[in-house]
Structures are given as C-alpha cells and as structure tokens.
Amino acid sequence: MARTESVELTVLCLIYDEDRYLLQDRVKEDWRGYTLPGGHVEAGESCRMCLW
C-alpha cells in the first residue's frame, strides 16, 4: 500500500465589501458558472502569495 499521494492544491478567496461580493463568471465547458476567484498553488508558494 502506497504511503504517498499526488495532490493538486488550489485556493479560493472570498472578497467582499459590506453586501457586495466579487465573483468570477467562468465560461469554459469543463466548469461553467459563478465561482470565487482563486487558482493553483505552485511548488514552494504559500496559499497567501498565490492570491496576489
């Protein structure tokens, strides 16, 4: 039994101002609709830094 696993880290960020929220409207076939902004975490990158 393997003791390691491959993972792909991603982050999402909730950005709001009182009653307004920032959303991304995705149009790609593989993932349509509204989502929070975010992205992939690269090797050696902190979750915080990948949102800048």
Legacy VTK file of the C-alpha trace (Angstrom):
# vtk DataFile Version 3.0
C-alpha trace
ASCII
DATASET POLYDATA
POINTS 52 float
0.000 0.000 0.000
1.427 3.379 -1.043
2.071 5.877 1.738
2.162 8.905 -0.548
-0.447 10.528 -2.702
-0.359 13.094 -5.523
-2.299 16.249 -4.771
-3.101 19.442 -6.624
-3.511 22.367 -4.236
-5.870 25.202 -5.118
-7.235 28.195 -3.241
-10.395 30.271 -3.392
-10.714 33.763 -1.971
-13.852 35.458 -0.639
-13.631 39.211 -1.346
-16.486 41.350 -0.098
-17.407 44.914 0.791
-20.449 45.110 3.059
-23.150 43.477 0.880
-21.132 43.184 -2.384
-19.138 40.075 -3.331
-16.562 39.565 -6.076
-17.379 36.526 -8.225
-15.855 35.140 -11.402
-18.210 34.010 -14.190
-16.487 31.029 -15.786
-17.432 30.198 -19.358
-15.213 27.169 -20.052
-17.117 23.971 -20.853
-15.432 21.990 -18.058
-16.510 24.385 -15.283
-19.280 26.884 -16.042
-20.951 29.345 -13.715
-20.032 31.639 -10.888
-17.168 30.900 -8.527
-14.852 32.696 -6.147
-11.545 33.977 -7.565
-8.573 31.719 -6.953
-6.059 29.465 -8.602
-3.407 26.794 -8.284
-0.720 26.789 -5.615
2.674 26.304 -7.252
5.519 24.369 -5.622
7.175 26.490 -2.933
4.375 29.096 -2.979
2.269 29.876 0.071
-1.533 29.898 -0.199
-1.474 33.587 0.662
1.041 34.502 -2.049
-0.820 32.705 -4.847
-3.734 35.139 -4.396
-1.647 38.271 -5.057
LINES 1 53
52 0 1 2 3 4 5 6 7 8 9 10 11 12 13 14 15 16 17 18 19 20 21 22 23 24 25 26 27 28 29 30 31 32 33 34 35 36 37 38 39 40 41 42 43 44 45 46 47 48 49 50 51
